[in-house]
Structures are given as structure tokens and as C-alpha cells.
Amino acid sequence: MAASTSALLLTACGAIEGIAGSSSSASPKKGDDITVGLLLPDKDTRRFEKFDYPLIKEKVASLTNDKGKVRYANAGASAAKQSRQFEEMIDAKVDVILVDAVDAKAIASDVQKAKDANIPVIAYDRLAQGPIDGYVSHDNELVGQVQGRAIVGALGDKAKTSKIVMMNGSLADPNTALFKQGALSELDGNVIIAKQYDTKEWLPSVAKANMTKAIQTLGLDNIAAVYSANDGMAGAVIEALKAAGATKIPPVTGQDADLAALQRIVSGEQYMTVYKPFLLEADNAAELAVAKVQGRTLEFDALTPDNVDSPTEKAIPSNLVQVVAVTKDNIKQTVIQDGVYTIKDICTAEYAADCAEIGLK
């Protein structure tokens, strides 16, 4: 699976770049001197600042002969702050807005304001409500399926009698429902879901507090595994387990392939994470944004082979990137092979022995 994922990245990127150079596109509305507004939701999810923003910035520059620029803002997990940032983008008259919404429902009025100002909006990573023009993300139900499958597989023959805790994401994020739906399709009937929590704004501090309550209610020794919807919460869950005296951490899932999560996987503290190829998602988003502004209808259509419905819109042109489970067995064939991290990044002095033990050197 890992090898095919890397092949997908290379093939898709090549195909996209080929499309961008097509001579069959419509007459562009604008030239290369464009401004892409980028609104990301938080800094706790480390991929946003480390990968998504710089990758989109780099791709926009490459698509516009270094004339296009990205105006960037991070909401710090505040929907109110993101709304203000959105309005600032409109006031600045950016040419297109890429938004990863803190609150998908609350952002709808801002999307409408952009529409009224003739500024197209593309939802990035999370599906925003309102009249958006496109959507770039991953198969989010599959993310949950991969996580749920990992837990059942880790528990093996004991799964059906094992109690697990589910640490879901924020209810304001529409992806949360998809992650949960996918996970439950694997977990229901195969494990005992003893406790389940939704996590305000994906905050690790909230996840840690909820995990502490679960331990107090169920007893440390009665928790066989923890479904954590992302890596930031996984780290908090593991901190709570350690604080309660756990000497061996039960299987804990994650998502986003954060560096700290990969190091926890190497050391055996976190069981797995879901790697969502940032390069392809960011590249596709930049391609869509530039194509939309420049009136490249054929390119835009080719980049959105999928259709997704939101509570307010039907058949939104979409691009959904596949995902892959990462464990200590395939780190080298996934995130390292794709250039997300190097062995040196992961195998610092603290993790050198753990890396050597699994042949990561």
C-alpha cells in the first residue's frame, strides 16, 4: 500500500503539472499577478504551518512564474478570529480564498460575503458551508476506517471483549462526523466502546482532561485501546495514561503524521497515524485556486473528478486524495520515501536506539 501511495503522488503530480501546461484552457480572467488568500484553522495541528502553508505558497509561485503570492492567516482555533481574517481577505480584494474552517457552519456567512464580492472560495481539508466553488481534502471516512481497522487488528482475538475509549474531534469540523462514521464501521460489533468524547476545537488539553475522566471511570487496566482522531490528541491521551501510571501504553491511533507522533510510533507509545499526503493536497489546492482565478475551466474540471454535498450545497466539485496507515513497519516506505521527513528528523538522539531496533537508520 505504501509503495502504491508514493506512486500515486508522483503520477498525480505529474498529471496535474501536465494539465497546467495545457493549451486548451479558456482565456484567463487574470494573468500571473494574483493573490491567493489562505486561511488555516489552528497551530496545534503542526502540519498546517510546517507543510500546508509553505507548500501552497511554493506551488502558487511556481504556477505564476513567481508573480503570484499568498496572503496567509492562522485562526489559532478561534472561529471568531477566522471570521475577522476572512473579512480582511475580502477587504484586501484577494483574487481567491482557500479556507480550512474552524467552524464549517459559522464560516458560511463569510463565504457568502466573498461570493457577493466576486471572490471564489475553495474549501481546503475541511468542507465549509456556504456557496463554495470547490473542495480539496482526503477521503475522510476512509481515514476513520483505517484507524478503526488498526485498533481491531492490534487487539486481535481479544477485540470483542475489549473496552476502548473514543476521542473524537470537534463537532464544528464536518470531517469529525466522517472520521467517526468510518471508525464505527470497523469498531461497532468488534470492540466495546466504553467511553466516547467530542473534543472542543480539537484541543489537546480538552482531550487530556477527557482521557483522565475516562481512566478514573473505567480504571486504567480496563482500557484496551484508544481511538484518537488526530495526533495532537493522541499525544495528550498518552500523557494522561502515563500520568495515571501506565507503564505499557495500549494501542492509540492518530492522524496527520506529525513528527512527534512518528517518534512516539518508533518508541512504541503510539500505535499508528494516518498519513494524508500533504504534498498532493496542497498542490491540488494551489492548482485549483490559480485555475479558478485565471478562468482555466478545463483544468479546474480535470482537477475535480469527485462531487461532495454539504448541508448547504450539492455536487461541489471536489478532489479527494487517498490516505495510508503508518506504523513502525512502514515509516521508511511512506513519510520518509515521500520526503516529508528524513530519518535524521525522526531518529534524534532520544530515539536513536528505538530507530535502530526497527531498522530505521
Secondary structure per residue as TSV (DSSP state, phi and psi in degrees):
chain	resnum	aa	ss	phi	psi
A	1	M	-	360.0	-42.7
A	2	A	H	-61.6	-44.7
A	3	A	H	-62.8	-39.3
A	4	S	H	-68.7	-30.8
A	5	T	H	-64.8	-44.1
A	6	S	H	-64.4	-38.3
A	7	A	H	-63.8	-38.2
A	8	L	H	-60.4	-43.8
A	9	L	H	-57.6	-48.4
A	10	L	H	-66.4	-44.2
A	11	T	H	-64.9	-47.4
A	12	A	H	-64.8	-42.8
A	13	C	H	-61.8	-40.5
A	14	G	H	-64.8	-41.1
A	15	A	H	-64.8	-40.8
A	16	I	H	-65.3	-44.2
A	17	E	H	-63.5	-34.0
A	18	G	H	-64.9	-39.3
A	19	I	H	-63.9	-42.5
A	20	A	H	-59.3	-27.4
A	21	G	T	-92.5	5.6
A	22	S	-	-63.1	142.4
A	23	S	S	-92.8	1.1
A	24	S	-	-93.6	4.0
A	25	S	S	-71.9	159.9
A	26	A	-	-72.0	165.7
A	27	S	-	-61.4	126.8
A	28	P	-	-67.7	145.4
A	29	K	S	-73.4	-35.6
A	30	K	S	-134.0	164.1
A	31	G	-	-87.7	-145.2
A	32	D	S	-86.6	-15.6
A	33	D	-	-82.5	75.9
A	34	I	-	-122.9	161.4
A	35	T	E	-123.8	122.7
A	36	V	E	-100.4	121.3
A	37	G	E	-84.0	130.5
A	38	L	E	-124.0	118.3
A	39	L	E	-115.7	112.5
A	40	L	E	-108.4	154.8
A	41	P	-	-85.3	-33.3
A	42	D	-	-160.3	170.2
A	43	K	S	-109.4	-9.8
A	44	D	S	-67.3	-34.2
A	45	T	S	-82.6	100.9
A	46	R	T	-66.3	-22.8
A	47	R	H	-62.4	-30.8
A	48	F	I	-60.3	-47.8
A	49	E	I	-83.5	-33.7
A	50	K	I	-78.2	-35.4
A	51	F	I	-118.6	-59.0
A	52	D	I	-56.8	-53.5
A	53	Y	H	-61.4	-52.6
A	54	P	H	-64.3	-33.8
A	55	L	H	-67.5	-43.6
A	56	I	H	-65.8	-42.3
A	57	K	H	-58.9	-45.5
A	58	E	H	-65.4	-41.7
A	59	K	H	-69.4	-41.0
A	60	V	H	-59.7	-42.3
A	61	A	H	-62.3	-43.2
A	62	S	H	-68.8	-30.1
A	63	L	H	-79.2	-15.9
A	64	T	T	-122.4	24.4
A	65	N	T	54.2	39.0
A	66	D	T	64.4	17.7
A	67	K	-	-98.0	-25.8
A	68	G	-	-80.8	152.4
A	69	K	E	-136.3	163.0
A	70	V	E	-115.9	126.3
A	71	R	E	-98.2	117.9
A	72	Y	E	-115.9	142.9
A	73	A	E	-147.6	142.4
A	74	N	E	-117.4	131.9
A	75	A	-	-82.5	-10.0
A	76	G	T	57.7	35.3
A	77	A	T	70.4	17.2
A	78	S	-	-109.9	117.7
A	79	A	H	-65.4	-37.3
A	80	A	H	-64.4	-42.0
A	81	K	H	-65.1	-40.4
A	82	Q	H	-64.7	-36.0
A	83	S	H	-62.8	-41.5
A	84	R	H	-64.3	-41.6
A	85	Q	H	-64.2	-37.6
A	86	F	H	-62.2	-45.9
A	87	E	H	-64.7	-34.8
A	88	E	H	-64.2	-37.1
A	89	M	H	-63.8	-42.7
A	90	I	H	-64.8	-44.8
A	91	D	H	-62.1	-33.4
A	92	A	T	-78.2	-6.3
A	93	K	T	59.2	46.2
A	94	V	-	-63.4	162.7
A	95	D	S	-86.9	-24.7
A	96	V	E	-160.6	151.1
A	97	I	E	-122.1	127.8
A	98	L	E	-100.4	121.6
A	99	V	E	-129.2	129.0
A	100	D	-	-105.4	100.3
A	101	A	-	-73.3	136.0
A	102	V	S	-68.0	-45.4
A	103	D	S	-129.3	107.7
A	104	A	T	-62.3	-33.7
A	105	K	T	-77.9	-44.2
A	106	A	T	-64.8	-28.6
A	107	I	T	-74.5	-12.9
A	108	A	H	-57.4	-39.4
A	109	S	H	-67.2	-33.4
A	110	D	H	-70.4	-37.5
A	111	V	H	-61.5	-40.9
A	112	Q	H	-64.7	-38.8
A	113	K	H	-61.6	-40.1
A	114	A	H	-64.5	-41.5
A	115	K	H	-59.4	-43.2
A	116	D	H	-64.9	-26.4
A	117	A	T	-92.7	9.2
A	118	N	T	61.5	34.1
A	119	I	-	-109.0	114.0
A	120	P	-	-66.3	149.1
A	121	V	E	-126.0	130.2
A	122	I	E	-117.3	122.8
A	123	A	E	-74.8	132.2
A	124	Y	E	-118.7	124.0
A	125	D	S	73.1	-43.5
A	126	R	S	-122.0	140.3
A	127	L	-	-79.0	112.1
A	128	A	-	-85.7	150.8
A	129	Q	-	-85.4	169.2
A	130	G	S	97.7	177.2
A	131	P	S	-79.1	67.5
A	132	I	-	-76.3	156.2
A	133	D	S	-96.1	-17.5
A	134	G	E	-170.5	170.7
A	135	Y	E	-148.1	128.8
A	136	V	E	-124.1	123.2
A	137	S	E	-161.1	-153.6
A	138	H	E	-120.6	173.5
A	139	D	-	-76.4	91.0
A	140	N	H	-72.3	-27.7
A	141	E	H	-67.4	-36.6
A	142	L	H	-64.2	-34.9
A	143	V	H	-55.1	-49.5
A	144	G	H	-64.6	-37.9
A	145	Q	H	-62.0	-43.6
A	146	V	H	-62.0	-42.1
A	147	Q	H	-65.8	-47.6
A	148	G	H	-62.1	-41.9
A	149	R	H	-61.3	-37.4
A	150	A	H	-64.5	-40.6
A	151	I	H	-65.2	-47.9
A	152	V	H	-59.9	-42.3
A	153	G	H	-65.2	-39.2
A	154	A	H	-67.2	-34.6
A	155	L	H	-80.5	-22.9
A	156	G	G	59.3	-134.1
A	157	D	G	-64.4	-19.8
A	158	K	G	-89.6	-0.8
A	159	A	G	-55.4	-49.1
A	160	K	G	-64.6	-21.6
A	161	T	G	-106.7	10.3
A	162	S	-	-97.3	137.4
A	163	K	E	-92.8	132.4
A	164	I	E	-126.9	160.7
A	165	V	E	-111.0	135.3
A	166	M	E	-105.9	120.9
A	167	M	E	-109.7	92.7
A	168	N	E	-84.1	169.2
A	169	G	-	-82.5	-161.1
A	170	S	-	-76.8	136.8
A	171	L	T	-67.0	-20.9
A	172	A	T	-76.5	-11.5
A	173	D	S	-99.2	115.9
A	174	P	H	-62.5	-22.3
A	175	N	H	-64.6	-29.4
A	176	T	H	-56.2	-44.7
A	177	A	H	-63.5	-36.8
A	178	L	H	-70.8	-42.7
A	179	F	H	-58.0	-47.0
A	180	K	H	-63.9	-44.7
A	181	Q	H	-59.4	-44.9
A	182	G	H	-64.5	-43.1
A	183	A	H	-63.8	-44.4
A	184	L	H	-65.6	-27.3
A	185	S	H	-64.2	-23.6
A	186	E	H	-98.8	-31.2
A	187	L	H	-88.0	-38.5
A	188	D	B	-57.1	124.6
A	189	G	T	85.0	-11.6
A	190	N	T	-109.5	-18.6
A	191	V	B	-142.7	172.5
A	192	I	E	-103.1	114.1
A	193	I	E	-85.6	99.8
A	194	A	E	-82.0	-35.7
A	195	K	E	-142.9	147.0
A	196	Q	E	-144.2	134.2
A	197	Y	E	-133.0	146.5
A	198	D	E	-100.6	142.8
A	199	T	-	-113.8	111.7
A	200	K	G	-54.1	123.7
A	201	E	G	53.0	24.6
A	202	W	G	59.4	24.7
A	203	L	-	-74.4	124.4
A	204	P	H	-56.7	-34.7
A	205	S	H	-63.1	-37.8
A	206	V	H	-69.2	-42.1
A	207	A	H	-61.9	-40.2
A	208	K	H	-64.4	-43.3
A	209	A	H	-63.2	-42.3
A	210	N	H	-67.2	-37.8
A	211	M	H	-66.4	-37.5
A	212	T	H	-62.3	-41.4
A	213	K	H	-64.4	-39.7
A	214	A	H	-63.7	-41.0
A	215	I	H	-64.0	-42.8
A	216	Q	H	-64.9	-35.0
A	217	T	H	-78.9	-45.2
A	218	L	H	-91.4	-28.8
A	219	G	-	94.1	132.8
A	220	L	G	-54.2	-43.6
A	221	D	G	-73.2	-10.5
A	222	N	G	-97.2	4.7
A	223	I	-	-102.8	109.1
A	224	A	-	-87.0	-23.0
A	225	A	E	-167.2	161.6
A	226	V	E	-131.0	122.8
A	227	Y	E	-83.9	110.9
A	228	S	E	-111.8	129.0
A	229	A	S	-71.7	-24.5
A	230	N	S	-146.2	175.5
A	231	D	H	-72.9	-35.7
A	232	G	H	-59.6	-43.8
A	233	M	H	-71.6	-33.9
A	234	A	H	-59.3	-43.6
A	235	G	H	-60.7	-40.2
A	236	A	H	-68.2	-39.6
A	237	V	H	-60.9	-44.9
A	238	I	H	-65.3	-37.4
A	239	E	H	-60.9	-42.2
A	240	A	H	-65.4	-40.4
A	241	L	H	-63.4	-43.0
A	242	K	H	-64.3	-43.3
A	243	A	H	-62.0	-28.2
A	244	A	T	-82.8	-4.3
A	245	G	T	103.3	10.9
A	246	A	-	-66.2	127.8
A	247	T	S	-98.2	-24.4
A	248	K	S	-125.6	121.0
A	249	I	-	-81.8	129.3
A	250	P	-	-68.2	165.8
A	251	P	-	-55.9	127.4
A	252	V	B	-126.7	129.7
A	253	T	-	-91.3	172.9
A	254	G	-	-160.8	-172.9
A	255	Q	-	-161.4	141.0
A	256	D	S	112.1	-11.8
A	257	A	-	54.6	44.0
A	258	D	-	-61.7	149.5
A	259	L	H	-58.3	-45.4
A	260	A	H	-61.1	-35.2
A	261	A	H	-68.4	-41.7
A	262	L	H	-63.1	-37.0
A	263	Q	H	-68.4	-36.1
A	264	R	H	-66.7	-35.7
A	265	I	H	-65.3	-44.2
A	266	V	H	-58.7	-41.5
A	267	S	H	-81.8	-8.3
A	268	G	T	91.3	6.0
A	269	E	S	-82.3	-37.0
A	270	Q	S	-112.3	136.6
A	271	Y	-	-76.6	-44.2
A	272	M	-	-159.5	166.9
A	273	T	E	-138.9	161.1
A	274	V	E	-101.1	120.9
A	275	Y	E	-89.9	118.3
A	276	K	-	-110.8	104.5
A	277	P	-	-49.3	102.9
A	278	F	H	-63.2	-38.3
A	279	L	H	-58.5	-48.3
A	280	L	H	-70.4	-40.6
A	281	E	H	-64.2	-46.0
A	282	A	H	-66.0	-43.5
A	283	D	H	-61.0	-44.4
A	284	N	H	-62.7	-39.8
A	285	A	H	-64.6	-43.6
A	286	A	H	-64.1	-42.0
A	287	E	H	-59.7	-46.0
A	288	L	H	-62.7	-44.4
A	289	A	H	-61.5	-48.0
A	290	V	H	-67.3	-42.8
A	291	A	H	-61.6	-39.8
A	292	K	H	-64.8	-46.6
A	293	V	H	-65.1	-38.7
A	294	Q	T	-87.4	4.7
A	295	G	T	70.4	26.9
A	296	R	-	-87.0	77.4
A	297	T	H	-61.6	-43.2
A	298	L	H	-63.1	-42.8
A	299	E	H	-64.8	-42.7
A	300	F	H	-60.6	-45.6
A	301	D	H	-64.0	-39.5
A	302	A	H	-67.1	-29.5
A	303	L	H	-83.8	-7.0
A	304	T	-	-125.6	68.9
A	305	P	-	-75.2	-12.1
A	306	D	E	-103.9	164.0
A	307	N	E	-132.6	134.9
A	308	V	E	-132.1	142.4
A	309	D	-	-99.2	141.0
A	310	S	-	-111.0	173.5
A	311	P	S	-61.7	-18.6
A	312	T	S	-113.8	-16.5
A	313	E	-	-133.6	150.4
A	314	K	S	-114.7	148.2
A	315	A	S	52.4	52.5
A	316	I	E	-72.9	125.6
A	317	P	E	-57.5	124.9
A	318	S	E	-137.9	157.5
A	319	N	E	-130.9	112.1
A	320	L	E	-110.8	119.0
A	321	V	E	-92.0	140.3
A	322	Q	-	-70.9	163.6
A	323	V	-	-127.9	168.4
A	324	V	E	-146.6	142.5
A	325	A	E	-76.7	136.3
A	326	V	E	-117.2	125.0
A	327	T	-	-125.0	-178.6
A	328	K	T	-63.3	-17.5
A	329	D	T	-80.2	-20.3
A	330	N	T	-132.8	21.3
A	331	I	T	-58.4	-42.9
A	332	K	I	-65.1	-36.2
A	333	Q	I	-84.4	-3.0
A	334	T	I	-119.7	-90.4
A	335	V	I	-65.8	-30.9
A	336	I	I	-76.8	-46.6
A	337	Q	T	-60.8	-34.6
A	338	D	T	-84.4	0.2
A	339	G	T	79.4	15.4
A	340	V	S	-70.6	-45.3
A	341	Y	S	-136.1	159.0
A	342	T	-	-101.1	165.3
A	343	I	H	-59.8	-36.6
A	344	K	H	-62.7	-37.5
A	345	D	H	-61.2	-44.6
A	346	I	H	-80.2	-45.5
A	347	C	-	-91.7	63.4
A	348	T	-	-70.3	176.2
A	349	A	G	-54.1	-39.9
A	350	E	G	-63.3	-28.5
A	351	Y	G	-112.2	8.7
A	352	A	H	-59.7	-45.6
A	353	A	H	-66.1	-41.0
A	354	D	H	-63.8	-40.9
A	355	C	H	-63.8	-43.8
A	356	A	H	-61.1	-36.7
A	357	E	H	-64.3	-30.2
A	358	I	T	-104.7	12.3
A	359	G	T	77.6	22.1
A	360	L	-	-98.8	94.0
A	361	K	-	-157.8	360.0
